[in-house]
């Protein structure tokens, strides 16, 4: 089994266990009465940051010991830096994540009166998980195109629309892009402003990193959706380079989680990216 297949099987097992604890009808009834979540709103400055909370990476190992104090401080630093959204890993077996972390991030932002949407980043395979995300306060979800068949991908995109969640569609190659566009086609007009397409230069089937993938893939990404560099961004120079070739945002996790001063790094990434887009 490759990494994605393993993660998909584990995710399906989590869904089965969760359904036993809370039937889907009960979850639907709960989210029906919730206020709309914060939406994805791109900056007018031409480049945005999705700042990530994750404690472990399968490639890098432990990034930071999980602690509520550190989580709260990092969320505050991301928001103060101007992140357009905050991504939270909720996968437990390889990333030490949980829905509790997502809820804690939502609560922390609410207490500070800031409102960037929080994105559930996980290996989602079932519409039930969209309801879990919505019930936990998420405003968006990540969907990995190559781990989902056409029917499942389409149903998850439609389910996200119904729950008013923005969607980051993760692709690795041209085939993934075509599959994403095919899934989007029937509902494109209703979703354009809440769909992003991101390139991960780490092939999650093999975990091989292809650093040049971000630059080579940009020409295959449709301009009507915000284009996100999902990996390979660690420094302000990385942000400048990728913004210059056409990326509208970067999702940054490991570098920010490893940084002793994450707000300064986040601000530097945004400054460099925006400077490149403005011709500075």
N, C-alpha and C positions, 0 to 999 in steps of 0.2 A: 504493500500500500504506500502511495506517495503521501507527502505531508497533507495536501489538501483533502485527499480521500479520508485520511485518518481524522482530520479535524471535522469533516462533514459527518462522519459516523458518530463521533463524540457529541457533536451538536444535536444530532437527531436523538441520541440517548437522553440528553438534557431536556429536550422538548417533551419526550415521553414521560420523564419523571415529573416535570413541572405540570403537565396536564393532569396527572393523578392528584397533585396537591391543589390545583386551582383549575377547574374546567374552563374551556375557552368561552363558554357562554357567560360565566361569572366575570371573566376578565373583560369581555366586550362591554358588559353592563357597567363596569367600573370606569372604563376609559370614555364611555359615551358622555359622561357628565363633567369631564375635565375641560378646562379652558384650553384654547388653542396654544400650542407650544410656540416659542420664538422661531421665526423663520430665518433661512439663510439670506443675508443681505450683503451683497458684495460692496466693498469700499469703492468710492469714486476715484481713489488714488491708484487703481489699476493692479494692485497685487495684494493678496490676503494670506493670512496664516491660519491654519487649523493646528492648534497646539494640543499635544496628546499627553494623556496620563496613562502610563503603563509601568508596572513594576519589574517585569521580566521580559526578555526577548529570547526566542529560541536560538538566535544566532549569537547574541552578546551575553546571554545569561542574566543574572540579577543586575538591574540598573540601580535600584534603590530599595532598601527595606520598606515594606508597606507600613505606613503610619498615617493616622488621621491628621496629625498636625502638619506633616509634610504635604499631604494631599491638599489641605486647605490653603497652605502657603503658596503652593504651585498654581492652584486655580486662581488665586488672587493675582499672582504675578502675570499669568497669561491674560487675564481680563484687563489688567491695568496696561499691559503692553499693546492692547488693541487687537487681540485675536478675534477673527470673525466667527470662529466656532471652537469648541473644545471637544476633542475626541477622547473617549474612555474605553479602554480594553475591558471587555467583560468575560473573556474566555478564561476558564479557571485552570486547565490542566497544563498549558504551556506558557501562559502569560500571567498567571496568578491574579486574574481579574475576577470581577463579580458584578452583578447588578447593584449590590450595595455600594460599590465605588461610584457607579453612575448616579445613584440617588444622592450620595454624599456630595458629589460635584454640583448637582442641581441645587441642593440645599445651600451650599456655600455661596453660589452665585446669587441666589435669591436673597440671602441675608445681607449681601453687599449691594443689592439693588442694581446689579448688572444683568444683562440679558442676552449674551451670545448663546446661540443654541448649542446643546450638548449632543454629540453624535455617539450612538452605540456602535462600537467597532468590534465585530465578532464574525464568526463563520456561520452566518444566518442561512437556514435552509427551510424555514417553515413560517407561514404567516403568524403563527402564535407568538413568535419572537418579536414581531413588530408590535404586537399588543403589549408584550412585556416591556419593550423599550418605551412605548408611549405611557404606560402606567408608571414607569420609573422617572418620568420627566424629560425624556429625550425629545429633541427636536429634529433629529436626523438619524440615518442608519447607513452603514456601509454594506454594499452587496458585491461579492466577488464573482464576476461574471463566469469565469471558467469552471467554477465548482457547481454551477447550477444548470440544469437542463432548461430548454427554451420555455417550457410551460411554467416551471417553478420561478424562473426569473421574471416572467411577465406577471405572474400572480403576486410576487413580492413587490414589484414596482407599483402595481395597482393598489395593493394593500397599504403601501407607504402613502400613496396619494390620498386614500380614504382617511388615514390617520393624520394627515397634514404634516408628514415627516419629509424633510429633504432627503435626497438619495445621492450618495457618492458611489458611482459604479466603477469598480476597480478592474482595470484591464492590464494585460501584459503585452499582447501582440495584436496585429491587425485582425486576426480571426475573432478575438475577444471584442474588438470595436464593432465589427459587423454584427456579432450576436447582440451586443448592447443596443445598437441602433434598430435592429429588427424588433427587439422587445419593446422599444420605446415608440415605434412608429404609430401604433393605433391610438396612442394617448399623448402624442407629442405636444399638442397645443395646450393641454391642461397641465403639463409638467415642466415646460422649458425653464422657468425661473427657479425651480427647486430641484433640478437635476444637475449634478456635476459628474464629470468623467475624469478619473485619475489613473495615472500610469504608475505601477509599482515596478521598479527595476529589479526587484527580487522575485524570481519565478517561484511562486508558492507551491508549485508541484514538486520542484526539485530543490528549492531553497538556494539555487544558484543566483548570484548577483551579476547583473550585466549593466555596469555603470553607464555605458553609452546609450542604453535603451531609452532614457528620457528624451535625449535630443533626437534620436532617430524616429521616435514615435509621434512627435508633436505634429507632423504633417498629416497624420492619419486621424487626428482628433477633430471632430466638427467644431467650428468656431462658435456655434450658437449656444454651446454649453461651456460653463467655466471649466478650464483645464487645470488639473491639479497634479503636481509632482509629489508622489506619495512616499518616495524614499530617495536616499542619496542627497539629502539636503542637511548639512551639518553646520555650515559656515555662511556668513554674509556673502562671500564670493559665490558659493553655490546658488544662493537665492538670486543674486545678480545675473549669473549665467543663464539660469533656467527662465527667469522672467524675460530676459532679452530674447530668447528663442520663441517665447509665446505663452508660457505658463501663466495662469492668472492667480494661482495660489500654490502653497506648499503645505503638505501635512508633515509635521516634524514631531517625532516622538523621542527616540533614543538620545539625541543631542540635547534636547531640552530637559529630559529627565536626569541626564548625567551632569548637567550644568549646575554649578554652585550658585550662579546668579541668572536664573532662567528669564527673568524679566528683561535684563540687559541683552541677552542673546536674542530673545523674541523681537525686541525693538530693533536690534541691528539687522535681523533678517528682513523685517518689514521695510526698513529704510533702504536697504540695498536693492530689494526687489522693486520697490516703487521708483527708486532713482533710475533703474534700468528701463522701466516701462515709460518713464517720462523723458528719456533721452539724456538723463543727467550723468 
